Amino acid sequence: MPRRLAPNLENCSLAELEIAANAAPSERSHNRLMAIRALALNIAPEQVAALYSVSRRSLNNWIRRFNQQGIDGLIEGARAGRPPKITPEQSAHYRQLIQQPELAEQLHWTAKKFHGYLKQQFQHEIGYRTVVRW
C-alpha cells in the first residue's frame, strides 16, 4: 500500500497557516490552506477532501505543492484572462469622449448611443456590456 502524503510543517506553524488562510486573496486559496491545516491536525484525508468538496488527487496535489513551496504554493496567482480588444490609448480616448461628449458634437451619451457611435466612427466591435461598465 502506498504511503500517505502528509503536510510537512517544518517551515510553518498551524497558527501561520490559519493567519495566511484568513488573509488569502481568494476563497480557493483559503480552502487550500485550511485543508492543509486540517490534515496537520490529523483529520483523515477522506474527511478533508469531503469537507472541501475536492478529490483525493487534488488534495494530494495541494500537499505536494505545500511541501515544495510552503504557503506561497497554495496562494492562487493572477490568471491571464482574455486579451483586450483595444489599446490603453484607445480606452483613454473613449473615456474622454464619455466625459466630454461635446468633443464628438454630442450633448450627452447613453450607453446605447455611445456603443453605436464607436461602431460607426471607429469600426470597433466593443461589447455593449463593456461600454456600460465605462
VEXDREN-2710 file (C-alpha; in Angstrom, 1 decimal):
% VEXDREN-2710
k/r/px/py/pz
1/MET/0.0/0.0/0.0
2/PRO/1.5/3.4/-1.0
3/ARG/2.3/5.7/1.9
4/ARG/0.0/8.7/2.5
5/LEU/1.2/12.1/1.7
6/ALA/1.3/14.4/4.7
7/PRO/1.9/18.1/5.0
8/ASN/5.4/19.0/6.2
9/LEU/5.2/21.7/8.9
10/GLU/8.9/22.3/9.3
11/ASN/8.8/25.8/7.9
12/CYS/5.3/26.8/9.0
13/SER/3.2/26.6/12.1
14/LEU/-0.6/25.9/12.4
15/ALA/-1.1/29.5/13.5
16/GLU/0.7/30.8/10.4
17/LEU/-1.4/28.6/8.2
18/GLU/-4.6/30.0/9.8
19/ILE/-3.3/33.6/9.5
20/ALA/-2.4/33.0/5.9
21/ALA/-5.8/31.4/5.2
22/ASN/-7.7/34.4/6.7
23/ALA/-5.6/36.8/4.6
24/ALA/-5.9/34.7/1.4
25/PRO/-6.9/36.7/-1.7
26/SER/-9.5/34.1/-2.8
27/GLU/-11.8/31.5/-1.4
28/ARG/-9.8/28.8/-3.3
29/SER/-6.6/29.8/-1.6
30/HIS/-8.4/30.0/1.8
31/ASN/-9.8/26.5/1.3
32/ARG/-6.4/25.0/0.3
33/LEU/-4.7/26.5/3.3
34/MET/-7.4/25.3/5.7
35/ALA/-7.3/21.8/4.2
36/ILE/-3.6/21.6/4.9
37/ARG/-4.2/22.8/8.4
38/ALA/-6.9/20.2/8.9
39/LEU/-4.5/17.5/7.7
40/ALA/-1.8/18.8/10.0
41/LEU/-4.4/18.3/12.9
42/ASN/-4.6/14.6/11.9
43/ILE/-8.0/14.8/10.3
44/ALA/-8.4/11.9/7.8
45/PRO/-7.7/12.9/4.2
46/GLU/-11.0/11.4/3.1
47/GLN/-12.8/13.7/5.6
48/VAL/-10.8/16.8/4.5
49/ALA/-11.5/16.0/0.8
50/ALA/-15.2/15.7/1.5
51/LEU/-15.3/18.8/3.7
52/TYR/-13.8/20.9/0.9
53/SER/-15.5/19.1/-2.0
54/VAL/-12.3/18.1/-3.7
55/SER/-10.9/14.8/-4.9
56/ARG/-8.2/13.0/-3.1
57/ARG/-6.0/13.6/-6.1
58/SER/-6.5/17.4/-5.7
59/LEU/-5.8/17.2/-2.0
60/ASN/-2.6/15.3/-2.7
61/ASN/-1.5/17.9/-5.3
62/TRP/-2.1/20.6/-2.6
63/ILE/0.0/18.6/-0.1
64/ARG/2.9/18.3/-2.7
65/ARG/2.7/22.0/-3.5
66/PHE/2.7/22.9/0.2
67/ASN/5.7/20.6/0.9
68/GLN/7.7/22.0/-2.0
69/GLN/6.8/25.7/-1.9
70/GLY/5.2/26.3/1.5
71/ILE/2.2/28.6/2.0
72/ASP/3.1/30.5/-1.3
73/GLY/2.5/27.3/-3.3
74/LEU/-1.2/27.4/-2.2
75/ILE/-1.9/31.0/-2.9
76/GLU/-3.8/31.4/-6.2
77/GLY/-2.0/33.7/-8.6
78/ALA/-3.4/36.0/-11.2
79/ARG/-4.9/34.4/-14.3
80/ALA/-4.3/35.5/-17.8
81/GLY/-7.9/36.2/-19.0
82/ARG/-8.9/37.4/-22.4
83/PRO/-6.6/40.0/-24.1
84/PRO/-8.2/43.4/-24.6
85/LYS/-9.6/44.3/-28.0
86/ILE/-8.5/47.9/-27.7
87/THR/-5.3/49.6/-26.6
88/PRO/-5.0/51.6/-23.4
89/GLU/-4.7/54.8/-25.5
90/GLN/-8.0/54.0/-27.3
91/SER/-9.6/53.3/-23.9
92/ALA/-8.4/56.6/-22.5
93/HIS/-9.7/58.4/-25.6
94/TYR/-13.1/56.8/-25.4
95/ARG/-13.4/57.6/-21.7
96/GLN/-12.5/61.2/-22.5
97/LEU/-15.3/61.2/-25.1
98/ILE/-17.7/59.9/-22.5
99/GLN/-16.8/62.7/-20.0
100/GLN/-16.8/65.4/-22.7
101/PRO/-19.5/64.5/-25.3
102/GLU/-19.1/67.9/-27.0
103/LEU/-15.8/66.5/-28.5
104/ALA/-18.0/64.3/-30.6
105/GLU/-20.6/67.0/-31.2
106/GLN/-23.0/65.4/-28.7
107/LEU/-24.9/66.9/-25.8
108/HIS/-24.9/63.7/-23.7
109/TRP/-24.4/59.9/-24.1
110/THR/-26.4/56.9/-23.3
111/ALA/-24.7/53.6/-23.4
112/LYS/-26.6/52.5/-26.5
113/LYS/-25.8/55.8/-28.3
114/PHE/-22.1/55.6/-27.4
115/HIS/-21.9/52.0/-28.4
116/GLY/-23.3/52.8/-31.8
117/TYR/-21.0/55.8/-32.2
118/LEU/-17.9/53.7/-31.6
119/LYS/-19.1/51.1/-34.1
120/GLN/-19.8/53.7/-36.7
121/GLN/-16.9/56.1/-36.2
122/PHE/-14.1/53.8/-35.3
123/GLN/-15.3/50.4/-36.6
124/HIS/-14.6/48.8/-33.2
125/GLU/-16.6/45.8/-32.1
126/ILE/-16.6/46.6/-28.4
127/GLY/-19.2/44.8/-26.4
128/TYR/-22.2/46.7/-25.2
129/ARG/-21.6/45.5/-21.7
130/THR/-18.0/46.9/-21.8
131/VAL/-19.5/50.3/-22.8
132/VAL/-21.9/50.1/-19.9
133/ARG/-19.0/49.4/-17.5
134/TRP/-17.2/52.6/-18.6
END
